[in-house]
Amino acid sequence: MVGVDTHAAQHHYAAVNAATGEVHADQSFPVSSLGLAVAIHWATEFAPADRLLFAIEGAGNYGRQLALALLEKGIQACDVKPQLRKGSSANKSDRLDAITAALAVLRVDTAHLNRPKSPAQANVELQILIAARRDIERRSLSLRNSLNALVRRHDLGIVGGKTLRLSQIREFADIEPRNVLEAEATRLAREYLHQATNMRSIHKSLTEIIESLAPGLLDIFGVGPASAAVVLEAYSHHGRVRSEAAFAALAGTSPLLEASGIHSRHRLNPYGNRQLNRAINTVAISRTLTDPRTKDYIQRRTAEGLTPRNIRRMLRRYITRELYKYLRANLVEA
């Protein structure tokens, strides 16, 4: 058993006897291809590779490269959550954290270990595109806000309402600037349109990957490329989410019971993957505005005396169930 305390520059490893809990040795190695290879070789001095288990604290973060290197060599690895120490006087060191990671796994049945999975190329590309889309979304919002503020504070010959229309932004991009004010407006407009072009390109790439991983997912009412990509990233692969209820908990759409005295009700879940929760909420809003079946459902529930908040909660829970069942039946794994 090898416990690993991960960091950005170097990892600390502790070789622990799985039968007795005795610490054989501990050592730090740099986070590089050579450093990881040396660390793995160091670990094989205490046990054959087929009998080793690496307990990595943060296998999905700083320890991701180590986990992938182990998977390539066929060596077992599992993810360990950081172990909280009670009391302000508790000792803290990389060596103790590595040992604690190993000892934490000794108390867990091997069937319940959280084992990292080598991602398919399509899943890696999906994660990259989602991150790029979020970055473009933030930049576009900042550019549009700056352009709106410029129009409100200065006379540029366009009467701006609450926000500029896309046609008005194109007008700014097409003008030949005669002064600093117009030059800045033109720069913001052209950069905004450039980001819009990048966004369309990302949506096209997302659509291609989504269709290859889950054919027909985009045909579900209200599900667009951005929402589908986040859902696929969260679901990842068969086996990551053990049940539909677990997927709802991950999405933060599982109801939480709130009971006190004679009052008993369910409330919104503030936990889980908030990006996934936002994606499901986007689907719910789209259906609320445009889907006849959803409108009928809302009218029926309103007539029964439910509040709009409870109706939204139930609608998001239904969408979560629908998406889980679809992915379980149709997800294509490489």
N, C-alpha and C positions, 0 to 999 in steps of 0.2 A: 504494500500500500504506500502510495506517495501522495502526500498532501502538498498543495501548491498555493502559495499566497501571491497573487498576481499584481503587477504594477506596470506602468508605462515603459520604464527603461529596463527593469530586470524582475525576474520572478525568484521567489525563495522556495526551495523544495525541501521536504522532510520525508525521509524513508522510515516508515513505521511498520513494525511487525503486526500483521492483521490478527494473529492469534493471541498475543500477549499485550499489545499496545506499546511495546518497547520502541524507543526511538533509536534507530541504528546510526543515522547521520543526517546532517542538513547542510545545504549549500545553496548559494545564489548563482544564477546564470543570466547573462544578458538576453534581451528579447530581440533575437536576430535568427536568421536561418541556421547559422553556425552554432549560436548559443543554445537554441532549442535542440539541435542534434546532439550536442555535447551533454545537455541535461538528460536526454532520453538514454544515452549511452551510460551516463553515471547511474541512473536508476536501475539499469539491467545488471549492475554489479551485485545487487541485493536479491534479485529474483529474475527468473527467465521472463522474456517479454510477454509470453502467453499467460503468465500468472500475475502480471502487474495490473494494478488499477490506480489511475491518477484521479485524485479528488481535487478538482480545480475550483478555486473560489473565483467566480466570475468567468465561466467558460464562454459566455456569450459576449464578453466585453474585452478586458485586457488579455484574458486567457484564450481568446478565440483562435489565434494562430497556433498556439500549443495544442489545442483540442483538434484542429484540423491535421496537424503534423502527426499526432497520435493515431487518428483515424486512418491516415494513409499507410501507417506501418502496422495496422491491425491490432493496436494496443488499446485496451479498454480505458475509458475515461468517463467521468460523470461531473455534473455541475453541482457546486455546493454554495448555498446562500451564506453570506457573511454571518459569522456567529457573534451575536451581541454579548458583551461582557457586562455583568451587573456590578454596580458600584463604581464610584469615581476613582477608587484606588486600585482597580484591577490592572495588572501588568499588560503591556501592549508592545509587541515586537513582531517583525516579519516571521521569525522562527516560531513563535507561539501561534501565530495565525496559521502557518502551514501545518503545524502539528494538530491544531484544533480542527482544521478542514479534514484531515485524515481520520481523526477520532470520531467526527460527526458522521462519517459514512459507515463506520463500524456498527453503528446502532440502527442502520437502515437495512431492510430486506433488499437484496440485489434486484428483485423484480420491480421495486419502487424507485430505483435510482433514476435521476434525471440525466439521461445520456445525450450528449450533443450529437447532432446528425450532420453529415457532410451535405451542404446545400447543393441542389442542382444549379446548373448555370443560369437557367431561366429565373430561379428564385433570387439569385445574386443580382441579376440585371434588374429585377423588379424592385429590390430594395434600393438600388442606386437611383433608379428613375423616380421613386417616391420621394427620396431625399432631395433630388434635383427639382422636382415639382414644388415642394414646400419652399425651397429657396427662391424659386422664380415667383411664387405666389407672394412671398414677403416683399421682394424687390418691387413687383408690380404695384402692390398696394402703396408702398412708400413713394414711388414715382407719381402715382395718380394723386395721392394726397398733396404732394409738393406742387404739382401743377394746378390743382384746385386752389391751393392757398395763394399761388401767384396770381391767378385770375381774380380772386376776391380782393386782393390788396392793391392791384394795379390795373390801369386801363389798357387792355389789350385788344379792344374792339369786339370782344365776345362777351355776351351777358351769360355768366355761368350760374346755373341753378345750384341745387344742393350738391350735385356732382356733375362733372363734364361728361357729355356723351362721347361715344367712340368716334362719331363723325367729326365732332369738334376737335378731338385730339389729333385726328388726321389732318385737319386744317392747319393746326400749329406745326405739324411735321412737314408740311409742304411749303410753308412760307420761307422767303429769303430774309433772314434777320437783318434789321437796319440798326439795331442798338443792342446793348447788353441785355435789356429786359426780354426782347424778342429772341435773342440768341439762347437765353436760358430756357424759355418756354419751348423753343424748337428742340433743344437738346433733351429735355425731359420727355417731350412727346415722342421723339424718334426712339429714345431708349425704351419707353413704354411699349411701343409697337414692336420693337425688336424682341422684348421679353414675351409679348403675345405670340410672336412667331415661334419662339423656342417652346412655349407652352403647347402649341398645336403639334409640334414635332414630338414632344414627349407623350402627348395623348395618343398619337399614332403608334408610337413604339409600345406604349402600355397596352393598347388594344390588341396588338399582335401577340404579345406575351400572354395576355389574359386568355385569348382564344386558344392558344396552344396548351395552357394549363387547365383551363376550365371552360371548354366549349359551351356556349350558350349562356354563360353567366351574365353577359351584358344584355341578354334578352329579357331578364327579369325586370319588371316594371320599376323604374326609378333608379336603377343601378347603372352608373356611368363609369368610365375608365378609372377616375380617381378613387371612387368609393370601392370599386371592385378590387383595385390593386391593394388597398389597405386591408380589405377582408382577406384576400389571398395571403398577404404577408403575415397576418395574425394567425390564420389557420395553418399555414406552412406546409404540413404534410399529414397523411393519415397516421394517427397515433399520438400526435402532439396534444390534441384535445380529446379526452376520453369519452365525452358524452355531450349531448346537446345542452344540458344544464351547465356543464363546465364551460362551454363556449359562451353561454349567456353571462356567466360570472366573469369570464375574461373580457367580454364586451361592456360590462357594467350595465347590462339590461336586465339582470335577474332582480326580482323585487325583494326588498328587505322588509321583514315584518316589524311593525312598530305597534306594540300593544302596551297599554297602561290602564289599569282599572277596567271600566266598561268599554273603553275605546280600543278598537283593534283595526288596523289598516296596513296597507303596504305603501312604501315610499320609494322614490328613485334611488338607485345605487350610485354613489359618487366614486366608486372604486373601479378597478379594471383598467384595460387599455383605453385611454381617452381618445386616441386617434381612431381606433375601431369604433368607439362609441359615437364619435363625431360623424364617421362615415355612415353608420346606421341611421343616425338622426337626419342626415342629409337625404337618405332614401325616404325616410318617413315624411319629411317636409314635402318632397317632390310628389309623393302619393297623395298627401293631404290636399295639395293644390290641384292635381290633375287627374287622379285616378277615381273613376266613378264608384268602384267597389269600396274604396277607402272612405269616400265621402258618405256613402250609405252606412258604413260601419260606425262612423263618428256620429251621425244623426241617431242611429239606433241606441248607441251607448249614452248619448246625451239625454235621450228620452227616458232612459233607465235611471237617470239621476247622477251619473258619474261626472266628475269634474274634468275639465280639459286636460289638466295635468295627468290624471289617472288614465285618461284615454290615450294620451301620448305615450305613457309608460307601457301600456298594454300593446300598443301598435308597434313600438320598438322591439318588444319581446317577441311578437309574432314574426317580424322581419328577421330577427336573429335566428329563430327556429327554421324559417324558410331557407335562409342562406346556408345554415349548417347542413340541413338535409340535402341540399343541392350539391354542396362541395363533397359531402361524404359519398354521394352516388356518382359524381361526374369528374372529380379531380383526377387529372392525369399526372402521375409521378414518373420522373425520369429514372 
